[in-house]
Every structure is written in structure tokens, then in C-alpha cells.
Amino acid sequence: MTTRHQLVINGHTYPLVDDAQVVDAKRTILTAIHDGGAFVEVPAGSITTAEVLITSATSIVIEHIDVPDSAPEEGAPSSDSDGTEFWL
């Protein structure tokens, strides 16, 4: 089983690649809040980042999602029992 991590800030989802990124995100977010607010750089895709204003009023959730290793990757074609392809 693989665990995916994602950061949800005010309803927008940002993928986190690994456990180290989760730890860094927590530390950076807490620092921004303690400083009274700051822009925090977060991943917004494989090669893109976004700067998000973090304040004490920002809604932040870090999700940890267990994904079976045999599950098809999101966005990869899959097929139904009758052979019909569909996208996840």
C-alpha cells in the first residue's frame, strides 16, 4: 500500500510528494501563522508551484490517502469487465 499526501488550502488541493514535504509544509505553515501571515510556496503540479497567503484564518487540511499498489494511477486509462476503457 502506498500513501499519498495532499495539502488542501481553502478548498484548493496541492499534492505533496513525500513525507519530507509534509514535514516541511507543516513547519512553514506554522511559521507563517506565528509571524502573523506570509506567502508560502506550495507544489501545484509536477513542475509548478503556487504562492499561497497563509494567515490564522486560512483553512488548511493535510490529507494522507492510502492507495493500493495495484490500483491504476489517476488519469490513466482503465477498462471495465467488458473491455470498455474509461478514465479515472
PDB file of N, CA, C and O in Angstrom:
ATOM      1  N   MET A   1       0.847  -1.163   0.000  1.00  0.00           N
ATOM      2  CA  MET A   1       0.000   0.000   0.000  1.00  0.00           C
ATOM      3  C   MET A   1       0.903   1.240   0.000  1.00  0.00           C
ATOM      4  O   MET A   1       1.912   1.285   0.704  1.00  0.00           O
ATOM      5  N   THR A   2       0.537   2.211  -0.775  1.00  0.00           N
ATOM      6  CA  THR A   2       1.251   3.479  -0.867  1.00  0.00           C
ATOM      7  C   THR A   2       0.394   4.566  -0.236  1.00  0.00           C
ATOM      8  O   THR A   2      -0.832   4.535  -0.340  1.00  0.00           O
ATOM      9  N   THR A   3       1.032   5.519   0.412  1.00  0.00           N
ATOM     10  CA  THR A   3       0.294   6.640   0.989  1.00  0.00           C
ATOM     11  C   THR A   3       0.597   7.900   0.196  1.00  0.00           C
ATOM     12  O   THR A   3       1.754   8.295   0.046  1.00  0.00           O
ATOM     13  N   ARG A   4      -0.468   8.529  -0.314  1.00  0.00           N
ATOM     14  CA  ARG A   4      -0.358   9.825  -0.993  1.00  0.00           C
ATOM     15  C   ARG A   4      -0.674  10.905   0.026  1.00  0.00           C
ATOM     16  O   ARG A   4      -1.496  10.709   0.921  1.00  0.00           O
ATOM     17  N   HIS A   5      -0.019  12.039  -0.117  1.00  0.00           N
ATOM     18  CA  HIS A   5      -0.262  13.160   0.777  1.00  0.00           C
ATOM     19  C   HIS A   5      -0.691  14.354  -0.060  1.00  0.00           C
ATOM     20  O   HIS A   5      -0.181  14.569  -1.160  1.00  0.00           O
ATOM     21  N   GLN A   6      -1.624  15.125   0.464  1.00  0.00           N
ATOM     22  CA  GLN A   6      -2.007  16.352  -0.219  1.00  0.00           C
ATOM     23  C   GLN A   6      -2.393  17.412   0.793  1.00  0.00           C
ATOM     24  O   GLN A   6      -2.895  17.124   1.880  1.00  0.00           O
ATOM     25  N   LEU A   7      -2.143  18.639   0.398  1.00  0.00           N
ATOM     26  CA  LEU A   7      -2.430  19.798   1.219  1.00  0.00           C
ATOM     27  C   LEU A   7      -3.659  20.468   0.631  1.00  0.00           C
ATOM     28  O   LEU A   7      -3.684  20.783  -0.559  1.00  0.00           O
ATOM     29  N   VAL A   8      -4.674  20.690   1.450  1.00  0.00           N
ATOM     30  CA  VAL A   8      -5.895  21.358   0.996  1.00  0.00           C
ATOM     31  C   VAL A   8      -5.957  22.702   1.717  1.00  0.00           C
ATOM     32  O   VAL A   8      -6.116  22.761   2.936  1.00  0.00           O
ATOM     33  N   ILE A   9      -5.828  23.783   0.940  1.00  0.00           N
ATOM     34  CA  ILE A   9      -5.830  25.133   1.495  1.00  0.00           C
ATOM     35  C   ILE A   9      -7.018  25.881   0.928  1.00  0.00           C
ATOM     36  O   ILE A   9      -7.097  26.118  -0.278  1.00  0.00           O
ATOM     37  N   ASN A  10      -7.947  26.254   1.802  1.00  0.00           N
ATOM     38  CA  ASN A  10      -9.165  26.964   1.383  1.00  0.00           C
ATOM     39  C   ASN A  10      -9.842  26.281   0.196  1.00  0.00           C
ATOM     40  O   ASN A  10     -10.314  26.947  -0.725  1.00  0.00           O
ATOM     41  N   GLY A  11      -9.887  24.952   0.224  1.00  0.00           N
ATOM     42  CA  GLY A  11     -10.579  24.189  -0.809  1.00  0.00           C
ATOM     43  C   GLY A  11      -9.761  23.857  -2.037  1.00  0.00           C
ATOM     44  O   GLY A  11     -10.247  23.137  -2.909  1.00  0.00           O
ATOM     45  N   HIS A  12      -8.526  24.355  -2.143  1.00  0.00           N
ATOM     46  CA  HIS A  12      -7.654  24.046  -3.283  1.00  0.00           C
ATOM     47  C   HIS A  12      -6.677  22.964  -2.853  1.00  0.00           C
ATOM     48  O   HIS A  12      -6.076  23.054  -1.782  1.00  0.00           O
ATOM     49  N   THR A  13      -6.515  21.935  -3.690  1.00  0.00           N
ATOM     50  CA  THR A  13      -5.675  20.793  -3.344  1.00  0.00           C
ATOM     51  C   THR A  13      -4.309  20.905  -4.009  1.00  0.00           C
ATOM     52  O   THR A  13      -4.203  21.197  -5.200  1.00  0.00           O
ATOM     53  N   TYR A  14      -3.272  20.666  -3.221  1.00  0.00           N
ATOM     54  CA  TYR A  14      -1.896  20.693  -3.698  1.00  0.00           C
ATOM     55  C   TYR A  14      -1.234  19.374  -3.307  1.00  0.00           C
ATOM     56  O   TYR A  14      -1.237  19.018  -2.129  1.00  0.00           O
ATOM     57  N   PRO A  15      -0.663  18.637  -4.274  1.00  0.00           N
ATOM     58  CA  PRO A  15      -0.033  17.347  -3.962  1.00  0.00           C
ATOM     59  C   PRO A  15       1.283  17.532  -3.221  1.00  0.00           C
ATOM     60  O   PRO A  15       2.034  18.469  -3.494  1.00  0.00           O
ATOM     61  N   LEU A  16       1.553  16.644  -2.295  1.00  0.00           N
ATOM     62  CA  LEU A  16       2.833  16.599  -1.600  1.00  0.00           C
ATOM     63  C   LEU A  16       3.503  15.283  -1.990  1.00  0.00           C
ATOM     64  O   LEU A  16       2.884  14.222  -1.909  1.00  0.00           O
ATOM     65  N   VAL A  17       4.744  15.350  -2.405  1.00  0.00           N
ATOM     66  CA  VAL A  17       5.415  14.191  -2.989  1.00  0.00           C
ATOM     67  C   VAL A  17       5.761  13.119  -1.956  1.00  0.00           C
ATOM     68  O   VAL A  17       5.585  11.928  -2.214  1.00  0.00           O
ATOM     69  N   ASP A  18       6.251  13.538  -0.793  1.00  0.00           N
ATOM     70  CA  ASP A  18       6.707  12.539   0.174  1.00  0.00           C
ATOM     71  C   ASP A  18       6.564  13.062   1.606  1.00  0.00           C
ATOM     72  O   ASP A  18       6.102  14.181   1.831  1.00  0.00           O
ATOM     73  N   ASP A  19       6.970  12.228   2.566  1.00  0.00           N
ATOM     74  CA  ASP A  19       6.854  12.586   3.979  1.00  0.00           C
ATOM     75  C   ASP A  19       7.660  13.836   4.322  1.00  0.00           C
ATOM     76  O   ASP A  19       7.237  14.639   5.154  1.00  0.00           O
ATOM     77  N   ALA A  20       8.813  14.002   3.689  1.00  0.00           N
ATOM     78  CA  ALA A  20       9.646  15.175   3.961  1.00  0.00           C
ATOM     79  C   ALA A  20       8.916  16.453   3.570  1.00  0.00           C
ATOM     80  O   ALA A  20       9.015  17.460   4.271  1.00  0.00           O
ATOM     81  N   GLN A  21       8.184  16.425   2.459  1.00  0.00           N
ATOM     82  CA  GLN A  21       7.428  17.597   2.039  1.00  0.00           C
ATOM     83  C   GLN A  21       6.295  17.894   3.018  1.00  0.00           C
ATOM     84  O   GLN A  21       5.957  19.058   3.230  1.00  0.00           O
ATOM     85  N   VAL A  22       5.709  16.868   3.613  1.00  0.00           N
ATOM     86  CA  VAL A  22       4.655  17.057   4.611  1.00  0.00           C
ATOM     87  C   VAL A  22       5.232  17.772   5.831  1.00  0.00           C
ATOM     88  O   VAL A  22       4.642  18.731   6.329  1.00  0.00           O
ATOM     89  N   VAL A  23       6.374  17.310   6.305  1.00  0.00           N
ATOM     90  CA  VAL A  23       7.025  17.915   7.469  1.00  0.00           C
ATOM     91  C   VAL A  23       7.399  19.361   7.171  1.00  0.00           C
ATOM     92  O   VAL A  23       7.168  20.242   7.999  1.00  0.00           O
ATOM     93  N   ASP A  24       7.978  19.616   5.993  1.00  0.00           N
ATOM     94  CA  ASP A  24       8.351  20.979   5.604  1.00  0.00           C
ATOM     95  C   ASP A  24       7.122  21.885   5.506  1.00  0.00           C
ATOM     96  O   ASP A  24       7.161  23.036   5.938  1.00  0.00           O
ATOM     97  N   ALA A  25       6.037  21.367   4.941  1.00  0.00           N
ATOM     98  CA  ALA A  25       4.812  22.160   4.797  1.00  0.00           C
ATOM     99  C   ALA A  25       4.268  22.551   6.167  1.00  0.00           C
ATOM    100  O   ALA A  25       3.887  23.702   6.376  1.00  0.00           O
ATOM    101  N   LYS A  26       4.228  21.605   7.099  1.00  0.00           N
ATOM    102  CA  LYS A  26       3.740  21.901   8.449  1.00  0.00           C
ATOM    103  C   LYS A  26       4.579  22.994   9.100  1.00  0.00           C
ATOM    104  O   LYS A  26       4.046  23.944   9.672  1.00  0.00           O
ATOM    105  N   ARG A  27       5.901  22.846   9.005  1.00  0.00           N
ATOM    106  CA  ARG A  27       6.809  23.800   9.630  1.00  0.00           C
ATOM    107  C   ARG A  27       6.635  25.194   9.013  1.00  0.00           C
ATOM    108  O   ARG A  27       6.556  26.187   9.736  1.00  0.00           O
ATOM    109  N   THR A  28       6.575  25.266   7.703  1.00  0.00           N
ATOM    110  CA  THR A  28       6.447  26.543   7.008  1.00  0.00           C
ATOM    111  C   THR A  28       5.106  27.207   7.305  1.00  0.00           C
ATOM    112  O   THR A  28       5.046  28.420   7.507  1.00  0.00           O
ATOM    113  N   ILE A  29       4.031  26.420   7.334  1.00  0.00           N
ATOM    114  CA  ILE A  29       2.690  26.958   7.619  1.00  0.00           C
ATOM    115  C   ILE A  29       2.624  27.500   9.042  1.00  0.00           C
ATOM    116  O   ILE A  29       2.111  28.596   9.266  1.00  0.00           O
ATOM    117  N   LEU A  30       3.138  26.740  10.003  1.00  0.00           N
ATOM    118  CA  LEU A  30       3.125  27.200  11.394  1.00  0.00           C
ATOM    119  C   LEU A  30       3.945  28.470  11.576  1.00  0.00           C
ATOM    120  O   LEU A  30       3.542  29.363  12.321  1.00  0.00           O
ATOM    121  N   THR A  31       5.085  28.561  10.907  1.00  0.00           N
ATOM    122  CA  THR A  31       5.911  29.769  10.971  1.00  0.00           C
ATOM    123  C   THR A  31       5.156  30.965  10.407  1.00  0.00           C
ATOM    124  O   THR A  31       5.184  32.049  10.989  1.00  0.00           O
ATOM    125  N   ALA A  32       4.474  30.770   9.266  1.00  0.00           N
ATOM    126  CA  ALA A  32       3.700  31.862   8.648  1.00  0.00           C
ATOM    127  C   ALA A  32       2.598  32.341   9.582  1.00  0.00           C
ATOM    128  O   ALA A  32       2.367  33.544   9.704  1.00  0.00           O
ATOM    129  N   ILE A  33       1.924  31.418  10.237  1.00  0.00           N
ATOM    130  CA  ILE A  33       0.841  31.787  11.160  1.00  0.00           C
ATOM    131  C   ILE A  33       1.404  32.523  12.373  1.00  0.00           C
ATOM    132  O   ILE A  33       0.849  33.539  12.794  1.00  0.00           O
ATOM    133  N   HIS A  34       2.496  32.021  12.935  1.00  0.00           N
ATOM    134  CA  HIS A  34       3.106  32.662  14.111  1.00  0.00           C
ATOM    135  C   HIS A  34       3.628  34.053  13.770  1.00  0.00           C
ATOM    136  O   HIS A  34       3.663  34.926  14.637  1.00  0.00           O
ATOM    137  N   ASP A  35       4.033  34.270  12.521  1.00  0.00           N
ATOM    138  CA  ASP A  35       4.543  35.579  12.084  1.00  0.00           C
ATOM    139  C   ASP A  35       3.420  36.550  11.725  1.00  0.00           C
ATOM    140  O   ASP A  35       3.687  37.685  11.332  1.00  0.00           O
ATOM    141  N   GLY A  36       2.169  36.115  11.855  1.00  0.00           N
ATOM    142  CA  GLY A  36       1.040  36.986  11.548  1.00  0.00           C
ATOM    143  C   GLY A  36       0.561  36.881  10.113  1.00  0.00           C
ATOM    144  O   GLY A  36      -0.330  37.627   9.708  1.00  0.00           O
ATOM    145  N   GLY A  37       1.133  35.967   9.332  1.00  0.00           N
ATOM    146  CA  GLY A  37       0.734  35.739   7.945  1.00  0.00           C
ATOM    147  C   GLY A  37       1.922  35.899   7.012  1.00  0.00           C
ATOM    148  O   GLY A  37       2.802  36.728   7.243  1.00  0.00           O
ATOM    149  N   ALA A  38       1.935  35.105   5.968  1.00  0.00           N
ATOM    150  CA  ALA A  38       3.009  35.170   4.975  1.00  0.00           C
ATOM    151  C   ALA A  38       2.598  34.350   3.762  1.00  0.00           C
ATOM    152  O   ALA A  38       1.723  33.488   3.838  1.00  0.00           O
ATOM    153  N   PHE A  39       3.256  34.642   2.630  1.00  0.00           N
ATOM    154  CA  PHE A  39       3.067  33.812   1.447  1.00  0.00           C
ATOM    155  C   PHE A  39       3.937  32.572   1.598  1.00  0.00           C
ATOM    156  O   PHE A  39       5.111  32.666   1.956  1.00  0.00           O
ATOM    157  N   VAL A  40       3.352  31.409   1.323  1.00  0.00           N
ATOM    158  CA  VAL A  40       4.049  30.131   1.407  1.00  0.00           C
ATOM    159  C   VAL A  40       4.020  29.485   0.035  1.00  0.00           C
ATOM    160  O   VAL A  40       2.971  29.418  -0.606  1.00  0.00           O
ATOM    161  N   GLU A  41       5.166  29.012  -0.412  1.00  0.00           N
ATOM    162  CA  GLU A  41       5.252  28.333  -1.708  1.00  0.00           C
ATOM    163  C   GLU A  41       4.854  26.874  -1.524  1.00  0.00           C
ATOM    164  O   GLU A  41       5.394  26.178  -0.665  1.00  0.00           O
ATOM    165  N   VAL A  42       3.895  26.413  -2.346  1.00  0.00           N
ATOM    166  CA  VAL A  42       3.429  25.028  -2.279  1.00  0.00           C
ATOM    167  C   VAL A  42       3.449  24.438  -3.685  1.00  0.00           C
ATOM    168  O   VAL A  42       3.304  25.167  -4.666  1.00  0.00           O
ATOM    169  N   PRO A  43       3.627  23.118  -3.790  1.00  0.00           N
ATOM    170  CA  PRO A  43       3.599  22.488  -5.107  1.00  0.00           C
ATOM    171  C   PRO A  43       2.196  22.558  -5.692  1.00  0.00           C
ATOM    172  O   PRO A  43       1.209  22.361  -4.983  1.00  0.00           O
ATOM    173  N   ALA A  44       2.113  22.839  -6.991  1.00  0.00           N
ATOM    174  CA  ALA A  44       0.809  22.905  -7.661  1.00  0.00           C
ATOM    175  C   ALA A  44       0.799  21.996  -8.876  1.00  0.00           C
ATOM    176  O   ALA A  44       0.003  22.196  -9.793  1.00  0.00           O
ATOM    177  N   GLY A  45       1.659  21.017  -8.893  1.00  0.00           N
ATOM    178  CA  GLY A  45       1.797  20.085 -10.007  1.00  0.00           C
ATOM    179  C   GLY A  45       3.233  19.580 -10.010  1.00  0.00           C
ATOM    180  O   GLY A  45       4.017  19.900  -9.117  1.00  0.00           O
ATOM    181  N   SER A  46       3.565  18.797 -11.012  1.00  0.00           N
ATOM    182  CA  SER A  46       4.900  18.201 -11.027  1.00  0.00           C
ATOM    183  C   SER A  46       6.008  19.223 -11.259  1.00  0.00           C
ATOM    184  O   SER A  46       7.123  19.032 -10.775  1.00  0.00           O
ATOM    185  N   ILE A  47       5.728  20.307 -11.989  1.00  0.00           N
ATOM    186  CA  ILE A  47       6.757  21.312 -12.256  1.00  0.00           C
ATOM    187  C   ILE A  47       6.297  22.727 -11.941  1.00  0.00           C
ATOM    188  O   ILE A  47       6.963  23.691 -12.317  1.00  0.00           O
ATOM    189  N   THR A  48       5.177  22.862 -11.261  1.00  0.00           N
ATOM    190  CA  THR A  48       4.599  24.167 -10.983  1.00  0.00           C
ATOM    191  C   THR A  48       4.477  24.376  -9.479  1.00  0.00           C
ATOM    192  O   THR A  48       4.215  23.434  -8.731  1.00  0.00           O
ATOM    193  N   THR A  49       4.667  25.614  -9.044  1.00  0.00           N
ATOM    194  CA  THR A  49       4.431  25.948  -7.641  1.00  0.00           C
ATOM    195  C   THR A  49       3.452  27.124  -7.578  1.00  0.00           C
ATOM    196  O   THR A  49       3.264  27.854  -8.551  1.00  0.00           O
ATOM    197  N   ALA A  50       2.847  27.281  -6.424  1.00  0.00           N
ATOM    198  CA  ALA A  50       1.941  28.407  -6.187  1.00  0.00           C
ATOM    199  C   ALA A  50       2.362  29.064  -4.880  1.00  0.00           C
ATOM    200  O   ALA A  50       2.873  28.399  -3.979  1.00  0.00           O
ATOM    201  N   GLU A  51       2.148  30.357  -4.782  1.00  0.00           N
ATOM    202  CA  GLU A  51       2.378  31.060  -3.524  1.00  0.00           C
ATOM    203  C   GLU A  51       1.016  31.359  -2.921  1.00  0.00           C
ATOM    204  O   GLU A  51       0.185  32.027  -3.536  1.00  0.00           O
ATOM    205  N   VAL A  52       0.796  30.858  -1.709  1.00  0.00           N
ATOM    206  CA  VAL A  52      -0.499  30.971  -1.044  1.00  0.00           C
ATOM    207  C   VAL A  52      -0.328  31.809   0.212  1.00  0.00           C
ATOM    208  O   VAL A  52       0.592  31.576   0.996  1.00  0.00           O
ATOM    209  N   LEU A  53      -1.220  32.795   0.410  1.00  0.00           N
ATOM    210  CA  LEU A  53      -1.171  33.600   1.617  1.00  0.00           C
ATOM    211  C   LEU A  53      -1.755  32.787   2.773  1.00  0.00           C
ATOM    212  O   LEU A  53      -2.922  32.398   2.745  1.00  0.00           O
ATOM    213  N   ILE A  54      -0.933  32.539   3.780  1.00  0.00           N
ATOM    214  CA  ILE A  54      -1.339  31.776   4.950  1.00  0.00           C
ATOM    215  C   ILE A  54      -1.490  32.740   6.124  1.00  0.00           C
ATOM    216  O   ILE A  54      -0.562  33.477   6.457  1.00  0.00           O
ATOM    217  N   THR A  55      -2.670  32.725   6.746  1.00  0.00           N
ATOM    218  CA  THR A  55      -2.932  33.517   7.947  1.00  0.00           C
ATOM    219  C   THR A  55      -3.615  32.612   8.968  1.00  0.00           C
ATOM    220  O   THR A  55      -3.865  31.438   8.700  1.00  0.00           O
ATOM    221  N   SER A  56      -3.907  33.159  10.119  1.00  0.00           N
ATOM    222  CA  SER A  56      -4.596  32.359  11.140  1.00  0.00           C
ATOM    223  C   SER A  56      -6.018  32.010  10.718  1.00  0.00           C
ATOM    224  O   SER A  56      -6.627  31.121  11.312  1.00  0.00           O
ATOM    225  N   ALA A  57      -6.564  32.686   9.707  1.00  0.00           N
ATOM    226  CA  ALA A  57      -7.922  32.413   9.234  1.00  0.00           C
ATOM    227  C   ALA A  57      -7.956  31.433   8.059  1.00  0.00           C
ATOM    228  O   ALA A  57      -9.035  31.078   7.585  1.00  0.00           O
ATOM    229  N   THR A  58      -6.796  30.999   7.591  1.00  0.00           N
ATOM    230  CA  THR A  58      -6.726  30.094   6.445  1.00  0.00           C
ATOM    231  C   THR A  58      -7.131  28.682   6.873  1.00  0.00           C
ATOM    232  O   THR A  58      -6.673  28.170   7.895  1.00  0.00           O
ATOM    233  N   SER A  59      -8.000  28.064   6.066  1.00  0.00           N
ATOM    234  CA  SER A  59      -8.411  26.682   6.314  1.00  0.00           C
ATOM    235  C   SER A  59      -7.389  25.744   5.668  1.00  0.00           C
ATOM    236  O   SER A  59      -7.197  25.774   4.453  1.00  0.00           O
ATOM    237  N   ILE A  60      -6.733  24.911   6.483  1.00  0.00           N
ATOM    238  CA  ILE A  60      -5.679  24.030   5.984  1.00  0.00           C
ATOM    239  C   ILE A  60      -5.919  22.612   6.491  1.00  0.00           C
ATOM    240  O   ILE A  60      -6.132  22.393   7.684  1.00  0.00           O
ATOM    241  N   VAL A  61      -5.883  21.651   5.564  1.00  0.00           N
ATOM    242  CA  VAL A  61      -6.004  20.235   5.908  1.00  0.00           C
ATOM    243  C   VAL A  61      -4.877  19.505   5.188  1.00  0.00           C
ATOM    244  O   VAL A  61      -4.638  19.741   4.003  1.00  0.00           O
ATOM    245  N   ILE A  62      -4.182  18.619   5.902  1.00  0.00           N
ATOM    246  CA  ILE A  62      -3.203  17.739   5.268  1.00  0.00           C
ATOM    247  C   ILE A  62      -3.823  16.358   5.250  1.00  0.00           C
ATOM    248  O   ILE A  62      -4.094  15.772   6.298  1.00  0.00           O
ATOM    249  N   GLU A  63      -4.048  15.835   4.039  1.00  0.00           N
ATOM    250  CA  GLU A  63      -4.691  14.525   3.884  1.00  0.00           C
ATOM    251  C   GLU A  63      -3.638  13.463   3.581  1.00  0.00           C
ATOM    252  O   GLU A  63      -2.692  13.699   2.830  1.00  0.00           O
ATOM    253  N   HIS A  64      -3.824  12.290   4.180  1.00  0.00           N
ATOM    254  CA  HIS A  64      -2.975  11.127   3.943  1.00  0.00           C
ATOM    255  C   HIS A  64      -3.893  10.040   3.404  1.00  0.00           C
ATOM    256  O   HIS A  64      -4.774   9.562   4.119  1.00  0.00           O
ATOM    257  N   ILE A  65      -3.697   9.649   2.161  1.00  0.00           N
ATOM    258  CA  ILE A  65      -4.607   8.730   1.485  1.00  0.00           C
ATOM    259  C   ILE A  65      -3.874   7.433   1.164  1.00  0.00           C
ATOM    260  O   ILE A  65      -2.888   7.443   0.427  1.00  0.00           O
ATOM    261  N   ASP A  66      -4.351   6.315   1.713  1.00  0.00           N
ATOM    262  CA  ASP A  66      -3.774   5.008   1.398  1.00  0.00           C
ATOM    263  C   ASP A  66      -4.317   4.519   0.065  1.00  0.00           C
ATOM    264  O   ASP A  66      -5.529   4.454  -0.141  1.00  0.00           O
ATOM    265  N   VAL A  67      -3.407   4.177  -0.832  1.00  0.00           N
ATOM    266  CA  VAL A  67      -3.777   3.723  -2.171  1.00  0.00           C
ATOM    267  C   VAL A  67      -3.170   2.338  -2.383  1.00  0.00           C
ATOM    268  O   VAL A  67      -1.961   2.166  -2.232  1.00  0.00           O
ATOM    269  N   PRO A  68      -3.996   1.348  -2.732  1.00  0.00           N
ATOM    270  CA  PRO A  68      -3.437   0.015  -3.006  1.00  0.00           C
ATOM    271  C   PRO A  68      -2.429   0.094  -4.145  1.00  0.00           C
ATOM    272  O   PRO A  68      -2.646   0.813  -5.120  1.00  0.00           O
ATOM    273  N   ASP A  69      -1.331  -0.641  -4.024  1.00  0.00           N
ATOM    274  CA  ASP A  69      -0.290  -0.611  -5.046  1.00  0.00           C
ATOM    275  C   ASP A  69      -0.772  -1.087  -6.406  1.00  0.00           C
ATOM    276  O   ASP A  69      -0.198  -0.710  -7.428  1.00  0.00           O
ATOM    277  N   SER A  70      -1.813  -1.907  -6.440  1.00  0.00           N
ATOM    278  CA  SER A  70      -2.304  -2.437  -7.710  1.00  0.00           C
ATOM    279  C   SER A  70      -3.336  -1.532  -8.371  1.00  0.00           C
ATOM    280  O   SER A  70      -3.789  -1.829  -9.476  1.00  0.00           O
ATOM    281  N   ALA A  71      -3.722  -0.423  -7.713  1.00  0.00           N
ATOM    282  CA  ALA A  71      -4.733   0.471  -8.280  1.00  0.00           C
ATOM    283  C   ALA A  71      -4.138   1.250  -9.445  1.00  0.00           C
ATOM    284  O   ALA A  71      -2.970   1.636  -9.392  1.00  0.00           O
ATOM    285  N   PRO A  72      -4.927   1.489 -10.509  1.00  0.00           N
ATOM    286  CA  PRO A  72      -4.417   2.293 -11.622  1.00  0.00           C
ATOM    287  C   PRO A  72      -4.180   3.724 -11.160  1.00  0.00           C
ATOM    288  O   PRO A  72      -4.890   4.233 -10.293  1.00  0.00           O
ATOM    289  N   GLU A  73      -3.174   4.369 -11.748  1.00  0.00           N
ATOM    290  CA  GLU A  73      -2.890   5.746 -11.393  1.00  0.00           C
ATOM    291  C   GLU A  73      -4.005   6.648 -11.876  1.00  0.00           C
ATOM    292  O   GLU A  73      -4.652   6.375 -12.888  1.00  0.00           O
ATOM    293  N   GLU A  74      -4.226   7.739 -11.132  1.00  0.00           N
ATOM    294  CA  GLU A  74      -5.254   8.700 -11.507  1.00  0.00           C
ATOM    295  C   GLU A  74      -4.895   9.287 -12.870  1.00  0.00           C
ATOM    296  O   GLU A  74      -3.749   9.668 -13.109  1.00  0.00           O
ATOM    297  N   GLY A  75      -5.872   9.355 -13.749  1.00  0.00           N
ATOM    298  CA  GLY A  75      -5.649   9.895 -15.080  1.00  0.00           C
ATOM    299  C   GLY A  75      -5.212   8.842 -16.084  1.00  0.00           C
ATOM    300  O   GLY A  75      -5.092   9.127 -17.276  1.00  0.00           O
ATOM    301  N   ALA A  76      -4.973   7.620 -15.604  1.00  0.00           N
ATOM    302  CA  ALA A  76      -4.581   6.545 -16.502  1.00  0.00           C
ATOM    303  C   ALA A  76      -5.830   5.818 -16.988  1.00  0.00           C
ATOM    304  O   ALA A  76      -6.796   5.668 -16.239  1.00  0.00           O
ATOM    305  N   PRO A  77      -5.813   5.368 -18.235  1.00  0.00           N
ATOM    306  CA  PRO A  77      -6.988   4.653 -18.724  1.00  0.00           C
ATOM    307  C   PRO A  77      -7.129   3.316 -18.007  1.00  0.00           C
ATOM    308  O   PRO A  77      -6.136   2.678 -17.656  1.00  0.00           O
ATOM    309  N   SER A  78      -8.333   2.916 -17.802  1.00  0.00           N
ATOM    310  CA  SER A  78      -8.631   1.636 -17.195  1.00  0.00           C
ATOM    311  C   SER A  78      -9.727   1.008 -18.034  1.00  0.00           C
ATOM    312  O   SER A  78     -10.289   1.673 -18.905  1.00  0.00           O
ATOM    313  N   SER A  79     -10.041  -0.233 -17.800  1.00  0.00           N
ATOM    314  CA  SER A  79     -11.112  -0.840 -18.586  1.00  0.00           C
ATOM    315  C   SER A  79     -12.073  -1.574 -17.685  1.00  0.00           C
ATOM    316  O   SER A  79     -11.702  -2.079 -16.625  1.00  0.00           O
ATOM    317  N   ASP A  80     -13.318  -1.626 -18.125  1.00  0.00           N
ATOM    318  CA  ASP A  80     -14.386  -2.310 -17.419  1.00  0.00           C
ATOM    319  C   ASP A  80     -14.299  -3.781 -17.792  1.00  0.00           C
ATOM    320  O   ASP A  80     -13.491  -4.154 -18.642  1.00  0.00           O
ATOM    321  N   SER A  81     -15.117  -4.620 -17.171  1.00  0.00           N
ATOM    322  CA  SER A  81     -15.101  -6.045 -17.444  1.00  0.00           C
ATOM    323  C   SER A  81     -15.434  -6.373 -18.899  1.00  0.00           C
ATOM    324  O   SER A  81     -15.059  -7.433 -19.400  1.00  0.00           O
ATOM    325  N   ASP A  82     -16.139  -5.461 -19.578  1.00  0.00           N
ATOM    326  CA  ASP A  82     -16.482  -5.718 -20.989  1.00  0.00           C
ATOM    327  C   ASP A  82     -15.433  -5.160 -21.943  1.00  0.00           C
ATOM    328  O   ASP A  82     -15.619  -5.195 -23.159  1.00  0.00           O
ATOM    329  N   GLY A  83     -14.302  -4.630 -21.384  1.00  0.00           N
ATOM    330  CA  GLY A  83     -13.236  -4.115 -22.223  1.00  0.00           C
ATOM    331  C   GLY A  83     -13.375  -2.639 -22.576  1.00  0.00           C
ATOM    332  O   GLY A  83     -12.508  -2.083 -23.250  1.00  0.00           O
ATOM    333  N   THR A  84     -14.454  -1.996 -22.131  1.00  0.00           N
ATOM    334  CA  THR A  84     -14.641  -0.579 -22.412  1.00  0.00           C
ATOM    335  C   THR A  84     -13.687   0.233 -21.575  1.00  0.00           C
ATOM    336  O   THR A  84     -13.639   0.071 -20.355  1.00  0.00           O
ATOM    337  N   GLU A  85     -12.910   1.124 -22.220  1.00  0.00           N
ATOM    338  CA  GLU A  85     -11.974   1.954 -21.478  1.00  0.00           C
ATOM    339  C   GLU A  85     -12.678   3.155 -20.865  1.00  0.00           C
ATOM    340  O   GLU A  85     -13.594   3.726 -21.457  1.00  0.00           O
ATOM    341  N   PHE A  86     -12.240   3.523 -19.682  1.00  0.00           N
ATOM    342  CA  PHE A  86     -12.730   4.744 -19.053  1.00  0.00           C
ATOM    343  C   PHE A  86     -11.574   5.377 -18.313  1.00  0.00           C
ATOM    344  O   PHE A  86     -10.584   4.706 -18.022  1.00  0.00           O
ATOM    345  N   TRP A  87     -11.682   6.662 -18.002  1.00  0.00           N
ATOM    346  CA  TRP A  87     -10.621   7.404 -17.336  1.00  0.00           C
ATOM    347  C   TRP A  87     -11.005   7.640 -15.885  1.00  0.00           C
ATOM    348  O   TRP A  87     -12.159   7.937 -15.577  1.00  0.00           O
ATOM    349  N   LEU A  88     -10.022   7.506 -14.992  1.00  0.00           N
ATOM    350  CA  LEU A  88     -10.236   7.765 -13.561  1.00  0.00           C
ATOM    351  C   LEU A  88      -9.891   9.187 -13.251  1.00  0.00           C
ATOM    352  O   LEU A  88     -10.001   9.612 -12.101  1.00  0.00           O
TER     353      LEU A  88
END
